[in-house]
């Protein structure tokens, strides 16, 4: 494993250095996965089905991103590459009992230049697709349909808009489908938000032997993904000279700003993992070793005091994935629309707030 990881880093650094140096809009900002916890302005009491359906909406988003990057197809229309990798031959159902199934806009297969990064994309695509199937099975007849999803890069696309909003560049040229490095930057956004969202759901779930294990199990896998992405990006740019550290810091700052905006002036709950800011990029840090102090990189996105993953409410997550669409004129709006979810999420009568 150590040899494989070393080869991965060597291959990425050699093949991607030039691309990284020219990367103008290397990040998007605000993505997600999720469910929720202590909402500052909670208007409804969510059931376990509501919470899992919220997560399902966002798993549709994530699974389609990875399917497009790895195979060049959406989850409901697997091509030969997807099926050879283990995707269901009939595709993953996108219809449900609630809401009209929407289509996916944008996205394309990444021309991976390294086997290792391409393999990561394929593995994650299959895993995220299975997350969709797992949630659909847990929800049964009350599972929601896939909403309309925008996964386009470049001008007018969700990734381009969020990259610009993060202050990475002044334009919307970023696309996570251009090359290995771009894909990893896109993946960085998805996995971190997923961890905070599933953590947020934990305190609301009442099915300790049914729904909670499902959410906790998916959270664990999302955390594995996040750790791999952050570690690989750190190896690509260990000193920050290539700009990746700066990009991730800007993305995290935008996510934290949108999350904080959704609190509507309320004070976060009195626990370390609800503090603001609630997002950290790959920032340099000093570590004390037996041989003395050294400078390294903070990998884990968690409260630095208790080292507990941050938690976000549905409103906070919605405000991130819609690029500020959950808050209008200082109040929560439903449905929240924008960026990745141009028509909002599919939900029950109460919607998601």
C-alpha positions, 0 to 999 in steps of 0.5 A: 500500500505504501508503494502504491500511495508513493506512486500515486503521489509521484504520478499526480505531481509529475502529470498535474504540476503544469495544470495546477500552476495554470488552474485559474478557478480551482474550486467550487464552494458549497456542496453537500450532502445531508440532513440536519440538526439544531436549526436556528429557525426550525419551523417543522419537526422532521421525521426520520423519513424526512431526514433520510429523504433530505440525504437522498436528494443530496446523494442523488447529486453526489452520485451523479457527479462521480458517475459523470466524472468516472464514466460519462453517464448519469446514474439512471443510464449506465454505459458499458464502462459503468456496468463493467465497474459494477454499476447496476445494469438497469441503472439506479431508479430516479423516480419516487413517491414524492416529486417529479424526477428531474434531469441532470444538466452538464458534466462529462467524463474526466480524461484521467491521466493517472490510473490511481485518481481514475480508480478513486473516481470509479470506486467512489462513483459505485459507492455513492450510487450504492448510497442512493440505493441504500437510502431508497431501500430504507425509505421504501414507498416514501422515497423521493424522486431525483430533483433537477440537478445542475452539475455543469462547469464553466460559465453559467454552470454550478461549479463555475458560479461557486468558484467565482463566489469563493473569490478564486478567480474573477470568472467562471471558467472552473470545471471539475471535469478538465483533468485529475487535479480539477476533479480532486478539487471538486471532490474536496467540496462534496465530501466535507459537507457530507460529513457535517450534514450526516453529523447534523442528522444524528441527534434528530434520528429516533430509529436507533436500530433502523435509520440511525445505523444507516446514516452513521454507516454512510457518514463513515464512508463519506469521512473516508472519502474526505480524508483521502481527498484532503490528503491527496491534495496536501501531497500535491501541494505540501507547501502551498506553492501551487495554490491548492491550499489557498483554493481549499481555504477560500472554498471552506471560507465561503461554506462557513459564510453561507452556513453562518448566514443561515443562523440568522443572527442566532448564537450557535449551540454551546458545543464546540462542533457548532461554532463558527466558522465551521469549516477549515481548509488545508491550512499550515500548522505547527506540530511538536515532534520528539525531534522538535517543532515542524510545519505541516498541514492540518488535514481534518476538518473539525473543531480544533479543541475537541476534534469533533466533526462540525454539524449543520442544520438543513437550513445551513446545508441548503444555503450552501448547496443553493449558493445562498438560496435558502435565505432571502431578506433575512428569513428562511425561504422554502423551497430553497433554489439555486446553483446545484438545485435550480428547482429545489429539492423534492420533499413532502408537504412541509418542504425542507427548511 
